[in-house]
Amino acid sequence: MPRNRPQSVWLPRLMAAGALLATLSLVAAVACGDSGNGDDDSFTAIREQAPPDSIAFGAQEGEGVPPNGGTYGLYLVRPDGTFLRSIQIETAPVSSPVWAPTGDRIAYNFGADAARLTATLRIYDFASQAATTVSDSALTSDVGPAMSWSADGGRLAFAEEGGRIRIYDADRAVLEDAGGATGLTPAWRPGADELAIARVSGNDSGSSLSVLAADGDDERELLEREAADAAPVWSPDGESLAFQTLRPDVPGRFVLSVLQIDNGSLTEVGPGSGAAWSPDGAFLTYYTLVSDASPDIDIFVAPAGGGPPRAFAGPATLDVAPSWSPDGGRIVYLARADRTTAFICLVALEGEDRDCLDLPGLLPSQPAWSPH
């Protein structure tokens, strides 16, 4: 299959759900409240290192639109609600934080453009206490991770407008092409210098999942069929890929599957989007509509090898963007009640204990639990 095949035909259809969710997550303001959190440090204090067991998220604080109204920023909070901090202020909505496996950097988007389906991609570095702009035209996605870190936390893979795969070396501050490769939502394979990518067939009726070296060489196709497969996510051992397939019968709905790399076996998990592997690789968490007849979206957990999923019904009508705790015992997610009300909630897999954090004056977007 040609490596440089344009993505422009299929890309809007695939990414529309993500652009809509990002817009709904941050366009509305919330009433400004008391931002005290019981700590001696100020609310906007910036630390050299993230505290252990932190949750990163984007949020808007205050009413109105900056610079005359509220502010946007990248925030941290502990699972118990303490250490609530703004670590980076931006001029536009912040979304989709992705921690480096080393825990010392966070990649994120801000200023998502729904018309172009792009955003500015930045990396916040705890050592320098500053954010670096990587790209002004990075593709966004809420159907799966739009960016992916190498295992050593030194390089970030993402796709730019047009589908060109780029790799940013954060240690050297160098941005490079992946050998001219094109695709969507690149995913770095654990323990290897390889990327999994989704690529669209030229006739817009099918797609393929491929693995290629980070320099763009040695590409091999894993799966090609008459279906819109997207958003590959590696298991922690690098032996399986979870991905989602656009349902042709229901626009904007996806089916989640797992592909075993060694033998090519395919297991269908069920309807779902935004898959995330548990740290031990035994489970997948994701979100989907409760049923075709219901408008509610809940968080689900299912065995990665197949089996009945378990629903975790939340307090809101739209529960999305789940992320695992480092020990695999809890999940954090975004619970949205309406355009102006959202919460960051945590649920325990055992006992179903649930807690929604107190984030005074903030309208949060997707959370991401730190790796340590």
N, C-alpha and C positions, 0 to 999 in steps of 0.2 A: 504494500500500500504506500503511496507517495507520502513522504514525510512532511512536506510543506503544504498539505491540502488545507484550503481555507476553512475556518471554523465559523464564519460569519452567518451562514444560513441557519444552523442549528443552535448556535450559542444563545440568541435571545430567548428561544423556547425553553432551553434548559435552565437559564439563569433567572428567569422572570420571578420565580417564587422567592429567590434569595433577595433580589432587589426590593421586592414589595415588603418583605419582612423587615429588612434593614430600614426602609423608609418609615414603616409603622412604628418601629422600635424607638425612633429618636426625633421625629418631626414635632411631637407635642411637648409642651413644657409642663412642669409640675410646680406646685407651690413651694416656695423656698422655706425650709424649716431649720430648726436648730441642728447644726452639724457636729455638735460635741459628741465624743465617743468614750469619755471616761479616761482618756490617756492624757499625760502631761504635755505631750508634743502637740503642735498646732495641726489642724485638719489638713493643711496643704504641705506638711513636712515631707521631704523626700529622703529616703534612706539609701545607703550605699548598696544594700542587699535586700532582697525580698525576705520577709520573715518566713520561717518554715510554715508549710501548710497554708498557703495563701490562695485566694481566689482573685483573679484579674477580671475586670469588666469595663466596658465603656459606659458613660452615663452623661446625662445633661443635668445641670444643677441650676435652679432658679427659673424664673419666667422670662419669656421673650426669646429673641434670637440674638446671639452675640454680634457685634460687640456692645450693643446698647442694652441687652437683656441678660439672659443666663449665660452659662459657660459650658463647654464640652470638655471632657477629659478622659484619661485612662486612670482607673482606680484599682486599689487593692483593699481587700478585707479578709479577715480570718473567718473560718467557718462558724465561730461563736459570735461573730458580729463585731469583735474588737479590731483595733488597728485599721480603721477605715481611713484611707488616705487617697488623695489625688496625687499621682506621681508625674502626670504630664497633662498640660492644658493644650487643647487644640482649638482651631477656629471653625470646626465642623464636626458632625457626629462621629463618634468613635465606635467601631464594631469589630467583631471577630478576632479577639486576642488569641494568639497561639504561643505557648511557652516553648522556649528551647529546652531540650531534654536535660541540660545542665542547670536550668533554673535561673540563669543570670541574664536572660534576655527575653523580651516579649515582642513578637511581631504583631502588628494590628493594622487595620484599615481606618481611614477617616475620609469624610467628604464623599461618600458613595454617590455616584452619578447614575440614577435609575435609567436615564436615556441611553448612556453608553455602557452601562453595566460594569463600570470601572471605579476605582478609588485610588487615593494616595496610600501607598504601602510604606509604613515606617517601622523601625525597630527601636524599642527602648532598651538601653543598656544600663544595668544597675551600677556597674563599676564607674562609668562616666557620668551617671545621673542625667543622661541626655538622650534624645531621640534623633535618629538619622533617617532621612527620606531615602527610600530605595527606588521607588518608581511612582510616577504620577499617573500611570495608566494600567495599574494592576487589575486583573479581572477579579470580580467578586463572586461569591457563591454562598448560598445558604443550603444547598443540597449536599454539601460535603465540604471538607476543608479546602480552602482556596490556596493555601500555602503550606509548606512542610519543611521542617528542620532536619538536617543530618544528625546522626546519633551523637556526634561530638559537640553539637550546638554551634558549630562554626559557619555553616552554610545554610542558606534559605532558598528553597525552590518555589517558584510561582510562575504563573502565566500572565503575560501582558496582553493588551488589546490586540486582537488578531490571532491569539492563541500561541504566540511565540513563548517557549519555555525559557525562563531566565534563572540564573543562579547567582545569588549575592553572597560573596565571601565576607562575612562580618568582621573577621579578624584582620583582613587586609583592606577592607572597604573597597572591594572590586566587584563590579557587576559584569557578568559574562553570559553569553548564549550557551545553551546546552547543545552545541553542535548544529544549530539551526532547526532543532526539533520543534514541532508544534503539537499542541494537545490542550487538555483541560485538567485542572486540579491535580497537579503532580504530587505524588506521595513518595517520600524517601523510605527506602526499604531498610528496616533495622539491621544493623550489622553488615551492610553492604553499600557500595557506592553506586546504587542503582535507583531509578525512579520508575514508579508505575504511573501511567498516564491513560486518560480516556481520549479517544480520537473518533471523530465523526466521519462516516462514509460520505462520499461526495453527493450521493443522491438523497441525503437527508433521511434515509429509511433504515439505517443501521449504524453500528459503531463497533469499535474494537477496544480492548484493553491490552496494553503493551507494557513491556518492561525494557528499559534501555539504560545504558551506562550514563552517569551524570554528565559526561562530556558529549553525549548524543550518539555514541557508537553502540554497536552490538545490540541493536534492537531486536526483540523477539515478541511475536504476537501471542498473547495468552488466550484470547477469546474474541471471535468475530461472529456476529450474527445479525439478523434483521431485527434489532431492538436497540433502543437508545440507552446504552449502559453508561454510567457516569460515576464520578466521585469515589475512586478506589481508596481504601484505607487498609494499611497493612496490620496484620496481627502482630503482637509483641515479638514473636519468634521469627517473623519474616517469612512464614511458610504459607500463609493464607491471605486472601484479599476479600474484604467485604466491599460491596458496591451496590448501587441502586439502579434500577431500570425503570424508565418512564413508561407508565401504563398508557397504551394507545387509546384505551376505552374511557379513561378518566383523566382529563387534562390536569397537570400539576400534581398528580399522584404517582408514587413510586413503589416498587417492590424491592425489598432488600434480599441479597443473596451472598453466599460465601463461596469462593473459588479456592480449591486446594491446588497449589502450584505444582507439586510433584507429580500428581496423577490426573489433574484436570477435572476432578469431580466437582460437581456444582450442587450446593444445598440451598434451597429457597427458605429464607427465614420468615418472610411474610411482608405485608405492606409496611413501608417505613422509609425514613429519610434521616440524614444527619447521624450516621452510625459512629459509635465510638467503642473500641475494645476495652474490656476490663484489663487491669494490669497483668493478670495471670493468663489472659487469652481465652478464658472459658466462656465468657458472656459478651453479648453486644447490647448496648443501650441505644435507643433511637426514639424518634417521635413519629406519630402518625395519627390520622383521624380515628376516633373510637370506632366508627363504622361509616359506611358510605352514606348512611342516613343522618349522621350526627355532625354538627359543626365543631364539636369539641375535639381538640388535639391533646393527647396525653403522652407521657413518657412510658416506654416499655423496656423490659429486659428479657432477652431470650438466650438460650444456650447457643453458642456459636456452631455447634455440631448438629443443630436441629432439635426441635422440641417446642412445646407450647410456650408462648410468650406470657409474661406477667405484666399487667398494667399497673401503673402508679398514678392514679387519678389525683390531680392537683386541685388547688383552690381557684384556678383561673380557667378560662375557656381555651387558652392557647398556651400549652406547655411545650417548650422547644429547647434546642441547643444543650443537650445533656453532656456532662463531663464528669469523669470518674475521680474520686479521691485517690491519693497515692496508694492507700492500702486496699482499694477495691471494695470498701465497705459501704460507701455512700456515693450519691450522685448529686451534683448541683445542676440546676437548670434555670431557664428564664420562664417565669409565669406571667403572662400578659392577660389582664382582665379586659382592657379596652385600649383605645389609642393614647390615653393619658395616664394609665395606671399599670405598673409592672412591678414584679418582685423577683428577687433572687432567692430561690428556695432550695433546700437540701432534704433528701430523703434517704433513710437507711434501708438497705436491702433486707436486713433482718428486723422484723417487728414493724416496719413501715413507719417509724417515727419521722415526722416531718417538721421542718422549721423554716420559716421565711424570715430573712434578715431584715432588721430595721435599718433602712438607708434614708435617713431624714433629708428631704428636699431633693432626692435624686430620682431620675427616671433611667433605669439601667437597661443595657443591651446584653448580648450573649456573654455568659460567664465562662471562665476556663480555670480549672484547678491546677495549681502548680505541681510539677512532677515529684517534689520532695516534701 
